[in-house]
Amino acid sequence: MTDIKSIGVLGAGAWGTALALTAARAGNSVVLWGRDATAIAEMRSRRVNSRYLPSITFDEDLEATTDIARALSSDLVLLVTPAQTTRAMCTLLGDHKFGQKSLLLCAKGIERSTGKLPSQTVSELLPGATVGMLSGPSFADDVARGLPTAVTIGAEDLETAAHFSEAMASPSFRPYASDDLIGVQVGGALKNVLAIACGAVVGRKLGASALAALTARGFAELTRLGAAMGGRRETMTGLSGLGDLVLTCSSPQSRNFSFGIKLGQGTQARDLIASGTKLAEGAYSARIAVELGERLGLDLPICKTVAAMIDKDVSVDEALSELMARPLRSE
């Protein structure tokens, strides 16, 4: 397997910029690609991404560009655009003859039109690519600052996962390799949905006991769906499952948790969507997660609750009342 010495990062938002800085700290030659020419010019001249990471100045040596071909010439490409754009981005990469290059997916979600995980979309459109997934408890601001962070990098085989992990590892960023590519993706996608539910509980001021119960029962849903889709249960208890869930369900830094808080405070989902702000990924994944559960014969009541709040503007009180009225059962 060829040594990785150069990394291209597609997506110059907060997470893409943070991972570009991380890749540079790991000793790689890094090219960060983005569509916004103004933002790219600022990164070149002022060494800052003022829109997404305003308080962080880049000390690392990285190149920012609007030329995607420049980023695609790297040994490893990180796809850090939103999960719902994976299909469009794969089409773009195909147009640039991506071929058998290595692609590390870094955005969590489930394609809402098909129910496919990101790696499955890549396999469909870029069948020759070597694919991995980076997931785990990590906030862009923390990673960009070089604060200690541990994540999982999954691939279909352990050798590939370890190869990608070694390329991204630095003193403050520790990737653990896994050959459970499906499990790593399911954990990262479903925790976004569950974080919205937990945020709604906090926004409605229903107390720490309710939050703890919802987090625990949400983890049970995550584990059931992950296992049914082919993931391993031990993956769900690791960084990309339980670890990510705990972080995302407890901090306003999470876009999904903050989205849920606003729902709990009485703002309707349609108003949050109409505001034009970037929508939390869990809002896209909730309904398709429920549909996947139904296909697999699983009941995912918390995911159903989130989907109802988003798709039908069901109030938090009504949604939680329905949850609490479910028949008693053994745990």
Phi and psi restraints in degrees (value plus and minus 20) as a CYANA .aco file:
   2 THR   PHI     -85.7   -45.7
   2 THR   PSI     117.4   157.4
   3 ASP   PHI     -82.0   -42.0
   3 ASP   PSI     121.8   161.8
   4 ILE   PHI    -116.0   -76.0
   4 ILE   PSI      96.8   136.8
   5 LYS   PHI    -141.4  -101.4
   5 LYS   PSI     -34.9     5.1
   6 SER   PHI    -153.4  -113.4
   6 SER   PSI     120.6   160.6
   7 ILE   PHI    -151.3  -111.3
   7 ILE   PSI     109.7   149.7
   8 GLY   PHI    -123.6   -83.6
   8 GLY   PSI     115.4   155.4
   9 VAL   PHI    -136.8   -96.8
   9 VAL   PSI     100.7   140.7
  10 LEU   PHI    -120.0   -80.0
  10 LEU   PSI      90.7   130.7
  11 GLY   PHI     100.6   140.6
  11 GLY   PSI      89.3   129.3
  12 ALA   PHI    -126.0   -86.0
  12 ALA   PSI      14.9    54.9
  13 GLY   PHI    -100.3   -60.3
  13 GLY   PSI    -181.6  -141.6
  14 ALA   PHI     -83.5   -43.5
  14 ALA   PSI     -66.9   -26.9
  15 TRP   PHI     -91.3   -51.3
  15 TRP   PSI     -61.3   -21.3
  16 GLY   PHI     -82.1   -42.1
  16 GLY   PSI     -62.7   -22.7
  17 THR   PHI     -85.3   -45.3
  17 THR   PSI     -62.4   -22.4
  18 ALA   PHI     -81.9   -41.9
  18 ALA   PSI     -62.1   -22.1
  19 LEU   PHI     -90.9   -50.9
  19 LEU   PSI     -52.1   -12.1
  20 ALA   PHI     -83.7   -43.7
  20 ALA   PSI     -62.6   -22.6
  21 LEU   PHI     -83.6   -43.6
  21 LEU   PSI     -60.2   -20.2
  22 THR   PHI     -83.9   -43.9
  22 THR   PSI     -64.4   -24.4
  23 ALA   PHI     -82.2   -42.2
  23 ALA   PSI     -57.1   -17.1
  24 ALA   PHI     -87.5   -47.5
  24 ALA   PSI     -60.4   -20.4
  25 ARG   PHI     -84.0   -44.0
  25 ARG   PSI     -46.2    -6.2
  26 ALA   PHI     -99.0   -59.0
  26 ALA   PSI     -20.0    20.0
  27 GLY   PHI      76.5   116.5
  27 GLY   PSI      -8.9    31.1
  28 ASN   PHI    -110.8   -70.8
  28 ASN   PSI     136.6   176.6
  29 SER   PHI    -101.5   -61.5
  29 SER   PSI     103.9   143.9
  30 VAL   PHI    -142.2  -102.2
  30 VAL   PSI     114.2   154.2
  31 VAL   PHI    -140.1  -100.1
  31 VAL   PSI     102.7   142.7
  32 LEU   PHI    -125.2   -85.2
  32 LEU   PSI     101.0   141.0
  33 TRP   PHI    -125.5   -85.5
  33 TRP   PSI     117.9   157.9
  34 GLY   PHI    -168.5  -128.5
  34 GLY   PSI     139.9   179.9
  35 ARG   PHI    -105.7   -65.7
  35 ARG   PSI     -46.3    -6.3
  36 ASP   PHI     -98.8   -58.8
  36 ASP   PSI      83.5   123.5
  37 ALA   PHI     -82.3   -42.3
  37 ALA   PSI     -55.0   -15.0
  38 THR   PHI     -85.4   -45.4
  38 THR   PSI     -65.0   -25.0
  39 ALA   PHI     -85.8   -45.8
  39 ALA   PSI     -61.0   -21.0
  40 ILE   PHI     -84.2   -44.2
  40 ILE   PSI     -61.1   -21.1
  41 ALA   PHI     -83.0   -43.0
  41 ALA   PSI     -58.1   -18.1
  42 GLU   PHI     -85.2   -45.2
  42 GLU   PSI     -61.7   -21.7
  43 MET   PHI     -83.5   -43.5
  43 MET   PSI     -55.3   -15.3
  44 ARG   PHI     -89.4   -49.4
  44 ARG   PSI     -62.7   -22.7
  45 SER   PHI    -107.2   -67.2
  45 SER   PSI     -60.0   -20.0
  46 ARG   PHI    -128.7   -88.7
  46 ARG   PSI     -27.1    12.9
  47 ARG   PHI      37.8    77.8
  47 ARG   PSI      23.9    63.9
  48 VAL   PHI    -170.4  -130.4
  48 VAL   PSI     128.5   168.5
  49 ASN   PHI    -129.1   -89.1
  49 ASN   PSI      65.5   105.5
  50 SER   PHI     -87.2   -47.2
  50 SER   PSI     -44.5    -4.5
  51 ARG   PHI     -95.0   -55.0
  51 ARG   PSI     -60.7   -20.7
  52 TYR   PHI    -127.9   -87.9
  52 TYR   PSI     -51.5   -11.5
  53 LEU   PHI    -155.1  -115.1
  53 LEU   PSI      44.9    84.9
  54 PRO   PHI     -83.8   -43.8
  54 PRO   PSI     -44.5    -4.5
  55 SER   PHI    -117.3   -77.3
  55 SER   PSI     -12.1    27.9
  56 ILE   PHI    -138.0   -98.0
  56 ILE   PSI     100.9   140.9
  57 THR   PHI    -118.4   -78.4
  57 THR   PSI     116.2   156.2
  58 PHE   PHI     -98.8   -58.8
  58 PHE   PSI      99.4   139.4
  59 ASP   PHI    -114.1   -74.1
  59 ASP   PSI     -40.9    -0.9
  60 GLU   PHI     -94.4   -54.4
  60 GLU   PSI     132.9   172.9
  61 ASP   PHI    -108.7   -68.7
  61 ASP   PSI      83.7   123.7
  62 LEU   PHI    -162.0  -122.0
  62 LEU   PSI     133.5   173.5
  63 GLU   PHI    -124.0   -84.0
  63 GLU   PSI     109.9   149.9
  64 ALA   PHI    -125.3   -85.3
  64 ALA   PSI     116.7   156.7
  65 THR   PHI    -170.8  -130.8
  65 THR   PSI     137.6   177.6
  66 THR   PHI    -122.4   -82.4
  66 THR   PSI     -15.9    24.1
  67 ASP   PHI    -115.2   -75.2
  67 ASP   PSI      81.4   121.4
  68 ILE   PHI     -84.8   -44.8
  68 ILE   PSI     -50.5   -10.5
  69 ALA   PHI     -80.6   -40.6
  69 ALA   PSI     -52.3   -12.3
  70 ARG   PHI     -85.2   -45.2
  70 ARG   PSI     -62.1   -22.1
  71 ALA   PHI     -90.7   -50.7
  71 ALA   PSI     -55.3   -15.3
  72 LEU   PHI     -93.9   -53.9
  72 LEU   PSI     -29.3    10.7
  73 SER   PHI     -99.3   -59.3
  73 SER   PSI     -21.4    18.6
  74 SER   PHI     -97.4   -57.4
  74 SER   PSI     143.1   183.1
  75 ASP   PHI     -88.3   -48.3
  75 ASP   PSI     -55.7   -15.7
  76 LEU   PHI    -153.9  -113.9
  76 LEU   PSI     114.4   154.4
  77 VAL   PHI    -133.2   -93.2
  77 VAL   PSI     109.0   149.0
  78 LEU   PHI    -118.8   -78.8
  78 LEU   PSI     103.1   143.1
  79 LEU   PHI    -117.2   -77.2
  79 LEU   PSI      88.8   128.8
  80 VAL   PHI    -140.6  -100.6
  80 VAL   PSI      -1.6    38.4
  81 THR   PHI     -99.3   -59.3
  81 THR   PSI     139.8   179.8
  82 PRO   PHI     -72.9   -32.9
  82 PRO   PSI     127.7   167.7
  83 ALA   PHI     -77.1   -37.1
  83 ALA   PSI     -54.7   -14.7
  84 GLN   PHI     -93.0   -53.0
  84 GLN   PSI     -27.1    12.9
  85 THR   PHI    -121.1   -81.1
  85 THR   PSI     -15.0    25.0
  86 THR   PHI     -77.6   -37.6
  86 THR   PSI     -63.3   -23.3
  87 ARG   PHI     -81.8   -41.8
  87 ARG   PSI     -66.8   -26.8
  88 ALA   PHI     -83.9   -43.9
  88 ALA   PSI     -59.8   -19.8
  89 MET   PHI     -87.9   -47.9
  89 MET   PSI     -56.9   -16.9
  90 CYS   PHI     -85.4   -45.4
  90 CYS   PSI     -57.4   -17.4
  91 THR   PHI     -82.6   -42.6
  91 THR   PSI     -62.4   -22.4
  92 LEU   PHI     -82.9   -42.9
  92 LEU   PSI     -63.3   -23.3
  93 LEU   PHI     -84.5   -44.5
  93 LEU   PSI     -57.9   -17.9
  94 GLY   PHI     -81.9   -41.9
  94 GLY   PSI     -58.1   -18.1
  95 ASP   PHI     -83.5   -43.5
  95 ASP   PSI     -46.6    -6.6
  96 HIS   PHI    -116.1   -76.1
  96 HIS   PSI      -0.9    39.1
  97 LYS   PHI      37.2    77.2
  97 LYS   PSI      32.4    72.4
  98 PHE   PHI     -81.4   -41.4
  98 PHE   PSI     -58.7   -18.7
  99 GLY   PHI      41.2    81.2
  99 GLY   PSI    -145.8  -105.8
 100 GLN   PHI    -122.3   -82.3
 100 GLN   PSI       5.9    45.9
 101 LYS   PHI     -93.3   -53.3
 101 LYS   PSI     152.5   192.5
 102 SER   PHI    -118.1   -78.1
 102 SER   PSI     112.4   152.4
 103 LEU   PHI    -148.1  -108.1
 103 LEU   PSI     102.8   142.8
 104 LEU   PHI    -128.2   -88.2
 104 LEU   PSI      93.0   133.0
 105 LEU   PHI     -98.6   -58.6
 105 LEU   PSI     117.1   157.1
 106 CYS   PHI    -152.2  -112.2
 106 CYS   PSI     -10.5    29.5
 107 ALA   PHI    -136.6   -96.6
 107 ALA   PSI     113.2   153.2
 108 LYS   PHI    -115.2   -75.2
 108 LYS   PSI     116.7   156.7
 109 GLY   PHI     143.0   183.0
 109 GLY   PSI     156.0   196.0
 110 ILE   PHI    -145.2  -105.2
 110 ILE   PSI     112.3   152.3
 111 GLU   PHI     -83.6   -43.6
 111 GLU   PSI      95.9   135.9
 112 ARG   PHI     -91.0   -51.0
 112 ARG   PSI     -41.7    -1.7
 113 SER   PHI    -101.6   -61.6
 113 SER   PSI     -43.4    -3.4
 114 THR   PHI    -146.1  -106.1
 114 THR   PSI     -40.3    -0.3
 115 GLY   PHI      60.0   100.0
 115 GLY   PSI      -8.7    31.3
 116 LYS   PHI    -104.9   -64.9
 116 LYS   PSI     125.3   165.3
 117 LEU   PHI     -96.1   -56.1
 117 LEU   PSI     138.5   178.5
 118 PRO   PHI     -73.5   -33.5
 118 PRO   PSI     -61.8   -21.8
 119 SER   PHI     -84.9   -44.9
 119 SER   PSI     -51.6   -11.6
 120 GLN   PHI     -90.6   -50.6
 120 GLN   PSI     -55.2   -15.2
 121 THR   PHI     -86.6   -46.6
 121 THR   PSI     -61.7   -21.7
 122 VAL   PHI     -82.4   -42.4
 122 VAL   PSI     -64.3   -24.3
 123 SER   PHI     -81.0   -41.0
 123 SER   PSI     -54.2   -14.2
 124 GLU   PHI     -89.0   -49.0
 124 GLU   PSI     -64.0   -24.0
 125 LEU   PHI    -118.8   -78.8
 125 LEU   PSI     -45.2    -5.2
 126 LEU   PHI    -149.8  -109.8
 126 LEU   PSI      47.3    87.3
 127 PRO   PHI     -81.5   -41.5
 127 PRO   PSI     -39.5     0.5
 128 GLY   PHI    -109.6   -69.6
 128 GLY   PSI     -27.5    12.5
 129 ALA   PHI     -93.5   -53.5
 129 ALA   PSI     127.1   167.1
 130 THR   PHI    -113.7   -73.7
 130 THR   PSI     100.3   140.3
 131 VAL   PHI    -135.4   -95.4
 131 VAL   PSI     120.6   160.6
 132 GLY   PHI    -156.7  -116.7
 132 GLY   PSI     150.2   190.2
 133 MET   PHI    -155.7  -115.7
 133 MET   PSI     107.0   147.0
 134 LEU   PHI    -120.7   -80.7
 134 LEU   PSI     105.6   145.6
 135 SER   PHI    -173.6  -133.6
 135 SER   PSI     138.0   178.0
 136 GLY   PHI     127.0   167.0
 136 GLY   PSI     157.9   197.9
 137 PRO   PHI     -93.2   -53.2
 137 PRO   PSI      81.8   121.8
 138 SER   PHI    -176.7  -136.7
 138 SER   PSI     108.7   148.7
 139 PHE   PHI    -124.9   -84.9
 139 PHE   PSI     119.8   159.8
 140 ALA   PHI     -76.0   -36.0
 140 ALA   PSI     -62.8   -22.8
 141 ASP   PHI     -82.7   -42.7
 141 ASP   PSI     -62.6   -22.6
 142 ASP   PHI     -82.3   -42.3
 142 ASP   PSI     -66.0   -26.0
 143 VAL   PHI     -85.6   -45.6
 143 VAL   PSI     -62.4   -22.4
 144 ALA   PHI     -82.0   -42.0
 144 ALA   PSI     -54.3   -14.3
 145 ARG   PHI     -98.3   -58.3
 145 ARG   PSI     -28.7    11.3
 146 GLY   PHI      61.1   101.1
 146 GLY   PSI       3.6    43.6
 147 LEU   PHI     -96.6   -56.6
 147 LEU   PSI     131.0   171.0
 148 PRO   PHI     -77.5   -37.5
 148 PRO   PSI     108.2   148.2
 149 THR   PHI    -163.3  -123.3
 149 THR   PSI     119.0   159.0
 150 ALA   PHI    -145.1  -105.1
 150 ALA   PSI     114.7   154.7
 151 VAL   PHI    -155.7  -115.7
 151 VAL   PSI     156.5   196.5
 152 THR   PHI    -134.2   -94.2
 152 THR   PSI     119.4   159.4
 153 ILE   PHI    -137.6   -97.6
 153 ILE   PSI      96.3   136.3
 154 GLY   PHI    -124.7   -84.7
 154 GLY   PSI     129.5   169.5
 155 ALA   PHI    -172.0  -132.0
 155 ALA   PSI     154.3   194.3
 156 GLU   PHI     -90.8   -50.8
 156 GLU   PSI     -43.0    -3.0
 157 ASP   PHI    -154.7  -114.7
 157 ASP   PSI     132.3   172.3
 158 LEU   PHI     -86.9   -46.9
 158 LEU   PSI     -51.4   -11.4
 159 GLU   PHI     -82.9   -42.9
 159 GLU   PSI     -64.6   -24.6
 160 THR   PHI     -85.7   -45.7
 160 THR   PSI     -64.3   -24.3
 161 ALA   PHI     -80.6   -40.6
 161 ALA   PSI     -62.1   -22.1
 162 ALA   PHI     -87.2   -47.2
 162 ALA   PSI     -57.8   -17.8
 163 HIS   PHI     -82.0   -42.0
 163 HIS   PSI     -66.5   -26.5
 164 PHE   PHI     -85.7   -45.7
 164 PHE   PSI     -59.2   -19.2
 165 SER   PHI     -82.9   -42.9
 165 SER   PSI     -63.9   -23.9
 166 GLU   PHI     -81.8   -41.8
 166 GLU   PSI     -55.5   -15.5
 167 ALA   PHI     -89.3   -49.3
 167 ALA   PSI     -48.0    -8.0
 168 MET   PHI    -119.9   -79.9
 168 MET   PSI     -30.2     9.8
 169 ALA   PHI     -92.9   -52.9
 169 ALA   PSI     119.2   159.2
 170 SER   PHI    -165.0  -125.0
 170 SER   PSI     153.1   193.1
 171 PRO   PHI     -75.8   -35.8
 171 PRO   PSI     -47.5    -7.5
 172 SER   PHI    -128.2   -88.2
 172 SER   PSI     -22.1    17.9
 173 PHE   PHI    -150.7  -110.7
 173 PHE   PSI      92.1   132.1
 174 ARG   PHI    -136.5   -96.5
 174 ARG   PSI      86.7   126.7
 175 PRO   PHI    -111.9   -71.9
 175 PRO   PSI     115.7   155.7
 176 TYR   PHI    -123.3   -83.3
 176 TYR   PSI     110.6   150.6
 177 ALA   PHI    -102.0   -62.0
 177 ALA   PSI     123.2   163.2
 178 SER   PHI    -163.2  -123.2
 178 SER   PSI     123.8   163.8
 179 ASP   PHI    -120.6   -80.6
 179 ASP   PSI      -0.7    39.3
 180 ASP   PHI    -124.4   -84.4
 180 ASP   PSI      55.0    95.0
 181 LEU   PHI     -82.2   -42.2
 181 LEU   PSI     -59.3   -19.3
 182 ILE   PHI     -86.2   -46.2
 182 ILE   PSI     -69.7   -29.7
 183 GLY   PHI     -80.3   -40.3
 183 GLY   PSI     -60.8   -20.8
 184 VAL   PHI     -81.2   -41.2
 184 VAL   PSI     -59.0   -19.0
 185 GLN   PHI     -93.7   -53.7
 185 GLN   PSI     -60.7   -20.7
 186 VAL   PHI     -84.5   -44.5
 186 VAL   PSI     -63.8   -23.8
 187 GLY   PHI     -78.2   -38.2
 187 GLY   PSI     -66.4   -26.4
 188 GLY   PHI     -86.0   -46.0
 188 GLY   PSI     -55.7   -15.7
 189 ALA   PHI     -94.5   -54.5
 189 ALA   PSI     -65.6   -25.6
 190 LEU   PHI     -95.1   -55.1
 190 LEU   PSI     -49.0    -9.0
 191 LYS   PHI     -83.0   -43.0
 191 LYS   PSI     -47.1    -7.1
 192 ASN   PHI     -84.6   -44.6
 192 ASN   PSI     -60.2   -20.2
 193 VAL   PHI     -85.3   -45.3
 193 VAL   PSI     -66.3   -26.3
 194 LEU   PHI     -86.3   -46.3
 194 LEU   PSI     -52.0   -12.0
 195 ALA   PHI     -84.2   -44.2
 195 ALA   PSI     -53.5   -13.5
 196 ILE   PHI     -83.9   -43.9
 196 ILE   PSI     -63.2   -23.2
 197 ALA   PHI     -81.9   -41.9
 197 ALA   PSI     -63.9   -23.9
 198 CYS   PHI     -86.5   -46.5
 198 CYS   PSI     -58.3   -18.3
 199 GLY   PHI     -82.5   -42.5
 199 GLY   PSI     -57.7   -17.7
 200 ALA   PHI     -83.7   -43.7
 200 ALA   PSI     -57.7   -17.7
 201 VAL   PHI     -84.0   -44.0
 201 VAL   PSI     -62.4   -22.4
 202 VAL   PHI     -87.7   -47.7
 202 VAL   PSI     -63.4   -23.4
 203 GLY   PHI     -82.8   -42.8
 203 GLY   PSI     -52.0   -12.0
 204 ARG   PHI    -105.9   -65.9
 204 ARG   PSI     -23.4    16.6
 205 LYS   PHI      37.7    77.7
 205 LYS   PSI      31.7    71.7
 206 LEU   PHI    -113.3   -73.3
 206 LEU   PSI     -20.0    20.0
 207 GLY   PHI      79.4   119.4
 207 GLY   PSI     141.6   181.6
 208 ALA   PHI     -89.0   -49.0
 208 ALA   PSI     -51.2   -11.2
 209 SER   PHI     -84.5   -44.5
 209 SER   PSI     -63.7   -23.7
 210 ALA   PHI     -84.7   -44.7
 210 ALA   PSI     -59.6   -19.6
 211 LEU   PHI     -83.6   -43.6
 211 LEU   PSI     -63.4   -23.4
 212 ALA   PHI     -83.9   -43.9
 212 ALA   PSI     -63.3   -23.3
 213 ALA   PHI     -83.5   -43.5
 213 ALA   PSI     -63.1   -23.1
 214 LEU   PHI     -86.4   -46.4
 214 LEU   PSI     -59.3   -19.3
 215 THR   PHI     -83.5   -43.5
 215 THR   PSI     -63.7   -23.7
 216 ALA   PHI     -86.5   -46.5
 216 ALA   PSI     -65.9   -25.9
 217 ARG   PHI     -89.3   -49.3
 217 ARG   PSI     -52.6   -12.6
 218 GLY   PHI     -84.0   -44.0
 218 GLY   PSI     -58.9   -18.9
 219 PHE   PHI     -83.1   -43.1
 219 PHE   PSI     -55.8   -15.8
 220 ALA   PHI     -83.1   -43.1
 220 ALA   PSI     -60.3   -20.3
 221 GLU   PHI     -84.5   -44.5
 221 GLU   PSI     -65.3   -25.3
 222 LEU   PHI     -77.7   -37.7
 222 LEU   PSI     -63.9   -23.9
 223 THR   PHI     -86.5   -46.5
 223 THR   PSI     -62.4   -22.4
 224 ARG   PHI     -83.2   -43.2
 224 ARG   PSI     -66.4   -26.4
 225 LEU   PHI     -87.2   -47.2
 225 LEU   PSI     -63.1   -23.1
 226 GLY   PHI     -79.0   -39.0
 226 GLY   PSI     -64.5   -24.5
 227 ALA   PHI     -86.8   -46.8
 227 ALA   PSI     -60.0   -20.0
 228 ALA   PHI     -86.9   -46.9
 228 ALA   PSI     -48.1    -8.1
 229 MET   PHI    -107.2   -67.2
 229 MET   PSI     -23.4    16.6
 230 GLY   PHI      91.9   131.9
 230 GLY   PSI     -17.3    22.7
 231 GLY   PHI    -103.3   -63.3
 231 GLY   PSI     144.1   184.1
 232 ARG   PHI    -114.8   -74.8
 232 ARG   PSI     122.4   162.4
 233 ARG   PHI     -82.7   -42.7
 233 ARG   PSI     -53.6   -13.6
 234 GLU   PHI     -87.0   -47.0
 234 GLU   PSI     -46.9    -6.9
 235 THR   PHI     -85.6   -45.6
 235 THR   PSI     -58.1   -18.1
 236 MET   PHI     -86.1   -46.1
 236 MET   PSI     -46.1    -6.1
 237 THR   PHI    -108.0   -68.0
 237 THR   PSI     -21.1    18.9
 238 GLY   PHI    -114.9   -74.9
 238 GLY   PSI    -180.1  -140.1
 239 LEU   PHI     -82.3   -42.3
 239 LEU   PSI     -61.2   -21.2
 240 SER   PHI    -100.8   -60.8
 240 SER   PSI     -24.8    15.2
 241 GLY   PHI    -134.9   -94.9
 241 GLY   PSI    -110.7   -70.7
 242 LEU   PHI     -80.2   -40.2
 242 LEU   PSI     -62.5   -22.5
 243 GLY   PHI     -79.3   -39.3
 243 GLY   PSI     -66.7   -26.7
 244 ASP   PHI     -88.0   -48.0
 244 ASP   PSI     -57.5   -17.5
 245 LEU   PHI     -82.1   -42.1
 245 LEU   PSI     -67.0   -27.0
 246 VAL   PHI     -80.0   -40.0
 246 VAL   PSI     -64.5   -24.5
 247 LEU   PHI     -84.8   -44.8
 247 LEU   PSI     -69.0   -29.0
 248 THR   PHI     -91.5   -51.5
 248 THR   PSI     -47.2    -7.2
 249 CYS   PHI    -110.8   -70.8
 249 CYS   PSI      -7.6    32.4
 250 SER   PHI    -158.5  -118.5
 250 SER   PSI     -15.9    24.1
 251 SER   PHI    -157.2  -117.2
 251 SER   PSI     111.6   151.6
 252 PRO   PHI     -83.4   -43.4
 252 PRO   PSI     -32.4     7.6
 253 GLN   PHI     -83.4   -43.4
 253 GLN   PSI     -43.5    -3.5
 254 SER   PHI     -96.8   -56.8
 254 SER   PSI     106.4   146.4
 255 ARG   PHI     -82.5   -42.5
 255 ARG   PSI     -56.2   -16.2
 256 ASN   PHI     -89.3   -49.3
 256 ASN   PSI     -63.9   -23.9
 257 PHE   PHI     -82.4   -42.4
 257 PHE   PSI     -62.9   -22.9
 258 SER   PHI     -85.2   -45.2
 258 SER   PSI     -57.5   -17.5
 259 PHE   PHI     -79.6   -39.6
 259 PHE   PSI     -64.9   -24.9
 260 GLY   PHI     -84.3   -44.3
 260 GLY   PSI     -59.4   -19.4
 261 ILE   PHI     -77.5   -37.5
 261 ILE   PSI     -63.5   -23.5
 262 LYS   PHI     -84.8   -44.8
 262 LYS   PSI     -57.8   -17.8
 263 LEU   PHI     -82.3   -42.3
 263 LEU   PSI     -62.9   -22.9
 264 GLY   PHI     -85.2   -45.2
 264 GLY   PSI     -47.9    -7.9
 265 GLN   PHI    -103.1   -63.1
 265 GLN   PSI     -21.3    18.7
 266 GLY   PHI      90.1   130.1
 266 GLY   PSI     -25.4    14.6
 267 THR   PHI     -95.0   -55.0
 267 THR   PSI     112.8   152.8
 268 GLN   PHI    -101.5   -61.5
 268 GLN   PSI     130.6   170.6
 269 ALA   PHI     -78.7   -38.7
 269 ALA   PSI     -59.6   -19.6
 270 ARG   PHI     -83.2   -43.2
 270 ARG   PSI     -50.1   -10.1
 271 ASP   PHI     -94.3   -54.3
 271 ASP   PSI     -56.8   -16.8
 272 LEU   PHI     -85.6   -45.6
 272 LEU   PSI     -59.0   -19.0
 273 ILE   PHI     -88.9   -48.9
 273 ILE   PSI     -61.0   -21.0
 274 ALA   PHI     -90.2   -50.2
 274 ALA   PSI     -37.7     2.3
 275 SER   PHI     -86.9   -46.9
 275 SER   PSI     -37.5     2.5
 276 GLY   PHI      66.1   106.1
 276 GLY   PSI     -22.9    17.1
 277 THR   PHI     -94.3   -54.3
 277 THR   PSI     137.8   177.8
 278 LYS   PHI     -81.6   -41.6
 278 LYS   PSI     104.3   144.3
 279 LEU   PHI     -97.7   -57.7
 279 LEU   PSI     121.0   161.0
 280 ALA   PHI     -81.8   -41.8
 280 ALA   PSI     117.6   157.6
 281 GLU   PHI     -80.4   -40.4
 281 GLU   PSI     -53.0   -13.0
 282 GLY   PHI     -81.1   -41.1
 282 GLY   PSI     -45.9    -5.9
 283 ALA   PHI     -87.6   -47.6
 283 ALA   PSI     -50.0   -10.0
 284 TYR   PHI     -99.1   -59.1
 284 TYR   PSI     -54.9   -14.9
 285 SER   PHI    -106.8   -66.8
 285 SER   PSI     -36.8     3.2
 286 ALA   PHI     -80.0   -40.0
 286 ALA   PSI     -75.2   -35.2
 287 ARG   PHI     -83.6   -43.6
 287 ARG   PSI     -62.8   -22.8
 288 ILE   PHI     -89.9   -49.9
 288 ILE   PSI     -49.5    -9.5
 289 ALA   PHI     -84.1   -44.1
 289 ALA   PSI     -61.9   -21.9
 290 VAL   PHI     -82.3   -42.3
 290 VAL   PSI     -63.6   -23.6
 291 GLU   PHI     -84.0   -44.0
 291 GLU   PSI     -60.7   -20.7
 292 LEU   PHI     -81.9   -41.9
 292 LEU   PSI     -61.8   -21.8
 293 GLY   PHI     -79.4   -39.4
 293 GLY   PSI     -62.2   -22.2
 294 GLU   PHI     -85.5   -45.5
 294 GLU   PSI     -60.0   -20.0
 295 ARG   PHI     -81.4   -41.4
 295 ARG   PSI     -53.2   -13.2
 296 LEU   PHI    -116.5   -76.5
 296 LEU   PSI     -14.8    25.2
 297 GLY   PHI      53.9    93.9
 297 GLY   PSI       8.9    48.9
 298 LEU   PHI    -129.6   -89.6
 298 LEU   PSI     125.9   165.9
 299 ASP   PHI    -120.5   -80.5
 299 ASP   PSI     101.6   141.6
 300 LEU   PHI    -141.9  -101.9
 300 LEU   PSI      56.4    96.4
 301 PRO   PHI     -82.8   -42.8
 301 PRO   PSI     -55.6   -15.6
 302 ILE   PHI     -91.2   -51.2
 302 ILE   PSI     -61.6   -21.6
 303 CYS   PHI     -80.9   -40.9
 303 CYS   PSI     -59.9   -19.9
 304 LYS   PHI     -82.0   -42.0
 304 LYS   PSI     -59.4   -19.4
 305 THR   PHI     -82.9   -42.9
 305 THR   PSI     -65.4   -25.4
 306 VAL   PHI     -84.1   -44.1
 306 VAL   PSI     -63.3   -23.3
 307 ALA   PHI     -80.5   -40.5
 307 ALA   PSI     -58.9   -18.9
 308 ALA   PHI     -86.9   -46.9
 308 ALA   PSI     -59.3   -19.3
 309 MET   PHI     -85.8   -45.8
 309 MET   PSI     -54.1   -14.1
 310 ILE   PHI    -105.2   -65.2
 310 ILE   PSI     -66.6   -26.6
 311 ASP   PHI    -103.1   -63.1
 311 ASP   PSI     -49.3    -9.3
 312 LYS   PHI    -139.6   -99.6
 312 LYS   PSI     -14.8    25.2
 313 ASP   PHI      34.4    74.4
 313 ASP   PSI      13.8    53.8
 314 VAL   PHI     -86.3   -46.3
 314 VAL   PSI     115.5   155.5
 315 SER   PHI     -90.3   -50.3
 315 SER   PSI     138.3   178.3
 316 VAL   PHI     -81.0   -41.0
 316 VAL   PSI     -62.4   -22.4
 317 ASP   PHI     -81.3   -41.3
 317 ASP   PSI     -64.6   -24.6
 318 GLU   PHI     -85.4   -45.4
 318 GLU   PSI     -63.0   -23.0
 319 ALA   PHI     -85.0   -45.0
 319 ALA   PSI     -65.3   -25.3
 320 LEU   PHI     -92.1   -52.1
 320 LEU   PSI     -51.5   -11.5
 321 SER   PHI     -82.8   -42.8
 321 SER   PSI     -60.3   -20.3
 322 GLU   PHI     -87.0   -47.0
 322 GLU   PSI     -58.1   -18.1
 323 LEU   PHI     -82.5   -42.5
 323 LEU   PSI     -65.2   -25.2
 324 MET   PHI     -90.5   -50.5
 324 MET   PSI     -40.4    -0.4
 325 ALA   PHI    -107.8   -67.8
 325 ALA   PSI     -21.6    18.4
 326 ARG   PHI     -82.6   -42.6
 326 ARG   PSI     128.6   168.6
 327 PRO   PHI     -76.0   -36.0
 327 PRO   PSI     123.0   163.0
 328 LEU   PHI     -87.9   -47.9
 328 LEU   PSI     125.0   165.0
 329 ARG   PHI    -171.3  -131.3
 329 ARG   PSI     149.2   189.2
 330 SER   PHI     -97.0   -57.0
 330 SER   PSI     131.6   171.6
